[in-house]
Amino acid sequence: MIIAVREALDDMKARDIVEIDVTNKSTVTDRMVIASGTSKRHVMSIGQHVQEEMKHQGLMPLGIEGLDTGDWVLVDLGDLVVHVMMPDARSFYDLEKLWGYDEEVEQDTAH
């Protein structure tokens, strides 16, 4: 599933994509993917595309929020939650810091 999400984000030219393992930090999900868009319309389009691509993969999203405003779109895939945000919202909420993302540790575990 993570590969399909990553491909959907890449298809739509999402920026600054980060994957965070929250298995030991959350009872709601195991992984989060955070990405940025360049405009509200871009954020909404990315979120919509992720949702559609997951449906094509046979994975029905549990929910999608934020398509009406475009500042922050959340696609809930159960074990994976995708956050697509405007850069200002991403900076303000700083989910990476909130969830203890450490880029060096994440890169080491990815290899």
N, C-alpha and C positions, 0 to 999 in steps of 0.2 A: 504494500500500500504506500509506503513512504517513497518508493521510486516513482510510482504513478503521480503522487502529489508533486514531487520535485519536478517531474517532466511537465506537468500542467502549469506550474509556476514559471518554469523556463520558457514554455510556449508563449506565455503572456508577458515576458520580459520583466518579471518581478525582480526587485532589487534587494540586496543585502539579506539573502535568505539564510536563516539560522535554524538549526535543528537542536532541540533540547530534550534530553532524557529526564523525565520527571517521575519515573517509576517509583522511586523511594520518597518522593516529596508530595505526591498527589494521589488521592483515591479516585479522582474523576477521570484521569487519562494517564497514559504511559509516556507519550511523546507530544511535543509541541513543535510546530514549524511557524516561524515568524518571518514575514516578508513585508517589503514596502512597495507602494505604488507611487507614481509620479503625480497623480491627480485623483480627485474623488472618483471620477469616472473610471480611471484605470484601476483603482482599488476595487470598485464594484465589479468591473469586468473580470478581474483576476479571480475574485471570490466566486462569481458565477461559473467561470470556466472550471475551477477546481471541482465545484459541485457537479457540473455536467460530466466531467471526465470520470469522476468516481462512480456516477450512475452507469456510465458505459462499461466500467470495470465490474459492475454488478454489486457495488457497494453503495447502499442508500445512506446518505448523510442523516444523522440523527436530528440535525437542525442547522439553520444558517441564520445569522443575525447581522444586521447592519447594512444590508443591501439598499435600504432606503436613504441612508445618509452618506455613506462612502468614506467616512473618517476611519472606520475600523470595521472590517468584515470578519466574522468568525464562522468557520465551517467545522462543525462537530462531527467527527467520524468515529467517535467512541474511543478507541485506543489512541487516536491521533486527533489533535485539535489544531486547525490551521488558522493563524491570525494574519490578516493582510491589513496593513495600516498606512495611513499617511505619515510621512516622516515626523511631523510635529506631534501627532498622537503617540507615535512609537517612542519618541524621545521623552514625552511627558510621563507615560505609563511605565516605561523602561522594564518591560517584562523579562528581558534577559537578566537584569540585576535582581528583580523580584524572585525569579526561579533559580538564582545562583548559577547562571551560565558562565562557564569559564572556557573561553575559546581554545586555549591551549590544551586543556583536559579533553574537551570534546573532539578536537582534531586528533589527539593521540589515540583515543578509543575508536575512532572511525577507521584507523589504518590497521 
